[in-house]
Amino acid sequence: MSSLKHSFSQAISYLFHPGIMPTVGAFFVLWSVPETYSWSTIFKITSTVFVGTYVSPLIAILLLRASKIISSIHLIEREDRIYPYITGAACAFATAAFLRTAMAPMEIYLSVYGTAFVLIISTILIPYFKSSAHMAGAAGFFALYLCLHQRYGVGRPEYLLLLLVVLGAVAWSRISLKRHTLQELLSGGLLGFFTVYALLSQQS
């Protein structure tokens, strides 16, 4: 039973990994905005976000592990998160700037800027506690969905409740795996939500 619980927790953690949430958000924005985009444009934008916010930071993490600067690619220890977070923030800033120049929807590049801000603030908090990146990513998507719902009438209000269930499942999985405390989960969730919501709501 404990093995099943652990496997289920791991599955939720992988499914809602913070590294892929910006890409999920980008695809959702392209589906939501009134403008119609070709599949080639959708592919170019989402692949840019994927490479800039997931692939590039992942390569950096693997290089940091290979050079023994960090002890694990899972970033369990607080100290292991400093260099990957700084690298991830730099990649996110560069990706957002490129998307803005390429005239991608503002909701996409602002969300990617939000990813960078969250990583910077999380790095600052590392000496005190390791704010949950999983909760920040999931809560950031919740904020994105809420803003798109308010601006374009996307989806149904009950889907917001479903996303709250997802947030609860992510929090449960991180607690179950003993990766975070409630304080770290709460700080990550609040940081992810308010950063993205503040960036997007001012453009309404």
ZIFEN-V516695 format. One record per residue. RES is the residue in three letters. SS is DSSP state (@ for helix, = for strand, . for the rest). OMEGA is omega in whole degrees, -180 to 180 (none if undefined). NEAR is the number of other C-alpha atoms within 8 Angstrom. Layout:
res->[RES/RES]
ss->[SS/SS]
omega->[OMEGA/OMEGA]
near->[NEAR/NEAR]
This chain:
res->[MET/SER/SER/LEU/LYS/HIS/SER/PHE/SER/GLN/ALA/ILE/SER/TYR/LEU/PHE/HIS/PRO/GLY/ILE/MET/PRO/THR/VAL/GLY/ALA/PHE/PHE/VAL/LEU/TRP/SER/VAL/PRO/GLU/THR/TYR/SER/TRP/SER/THR/ILE/PHE/LYS/ILE/THR/SER/THR/VAL/PHE/VAL/GLY/THR/TYR/VAL/SER/PRO/LEU/ILE/ALA/ILE/LEU/LEU/LEU/ARG/ALA/SER/LYS/ILE/ILE/SER/SER/ILE/HIS/LEU/ILE/GLU/ARG/GLU/ASP/ARG/ILE/TYR/PRO/TYR/ILE/THR/GLY/ALA/ALA/CYS/ALA/PHE/ALA/THR/ALA/ALA/PHE/LEU/ARG/THR/ALA/MET/ALA/PRO/MET/GLU/ILE/TYR/LEU/SER/VAL/TYR/GLY/THR/ALA/PHE/VAL/LEU/ILE/ILE/SER/THR/ILE/LEU/ILE/PRO/TYR/PHE/LYS/SER/SER/ALA/HIS/MET/ALA/GLY/ALA/ALA/GLY/PHE/PHE/ALA/LEU/TYR/LEU/CYS/LEU/HIS/GLN/ARG/TYR/GLY/VAL/GLY/ARG/PRO/GLU/TYR/LEU/LEU/LEU/LEU/LEU/VAL/VAL/LEU/GLY/ALA/VAL/ALA/TRP/SER/ARG/ILE/SER/LEU/LYS/ARG/HIS/THR/LEU/GLN/GLU/LEU/LEU/SER/GLY/GLY/LEU/LEU/GLY/PHE/PHE/THR/VAL/TYR/ALA/LEU/LEU/SER/GLN/GLN/SER]
ss->[./@/@/@/@/@/@/@/@/@/@/@/@/@/@/././@/@/@/@/@/@/@/@/@/@/@/@/@/@/@/././././././@/@/@/@/@/@/@/@/@/@/@/@/@/@/@/@/@/@/@/@/@/@/@/@/@/@/@/@/./././././././././././@/@/@/@/@/@/@/@/@/@/@/@/@/@/@/@/@/@/@/@/@/@/@/@/././././@/@/@/@/@/@/@/@/@/@/@/@/@/@/@/@/@/@/@/@/./././././././@/@/@/@/@/@/@/@/@/@/@/@/@/@/@/@/@/@/@/@/././././@/@/@/@/@/@/@/@/@/@/@/@/@/@/@/@/@/@/@/@/./././././@/@/@/@/@/@/@/@/@/@/@/@/@/@/@/@/@/@/@/@/././.]
omega->[179/178/179/178/179/-179/179/178/178/-179/178/180/179/-178/-179/179/-177/-179/-178/-177/176/178/176/179/180/179/180/178/-179/176/-171/-173/-178/-179/178/-179/176/180/179/178/178/180/-178/-178/-178/179/176/178/-178/-180/-176/-175/179/-175/-178/177/179/177/179/179/180/178/178/178/-180/179/176/174/174/-175/-178/177/179/175/-178/180/-179/-176/-179/-174/-172/-177/176/179/179/178/179/179/179/178/-180/177/-180/179/180/179/178/-180/178/177/-179/177/173/178/-175/180/-180/-176/176/177/178/172/178/176/179/180/179/179/179/-180/178/177/178/-178/-174/179/-177/175/-179/179/-174/177/178/-180/178/180/-179/180/176/177/177/179/178/179/-179/180/179/177/-180/-175/-174/-178/-177/174/-179/-180/-179/176/175/177/178/178/175/175/178/178/178/179/178/179/179/-178/-179/175/-179/180/-180/180/-176/171/178/179/-179/177/-180/-179/178/180/-180/-180/-180/-177/-173/178/-179/-178/180/-180/-175/-175/-180/180/-178/none]
near->[4/5/6/7/9/10/8/9/13/10/8/11/12/7/6/12/10/12/8/11/12/16/12/8/12/12/10/8/12/10/6/9/8/5/4/5/7/6/6/6/8/11/8/8/11/11/9/9/14/12/9/13/17/11/9/11/13/8/8/10/10/9/8/11/12/7/7/7/8/11/8/8/8/4/10/8/6/11/7/13/12/10/7/12/12/11/10/13/13/9/13/14/11/9/14/13/9/8/12/11/7/6/7/10/9/8/9/13/14/12/14/15/11/12/13/14/10/12/12/11/8/11/11/7/10/13/7/5/8/11/12/13/8/12/16/16/16/16/13/15/12/12/12/14/10/9/11/12/11/8/8/9/8/10/6/8/6/6/8/11/8/8/9/9/8/9/11/8/9/14/10/9/13/12/11/10/9/7/8/12/8/7/7/12/13/10/10/14/15/10/10/17/14/10/12/15/12/8/11/13/8/6/5/5]
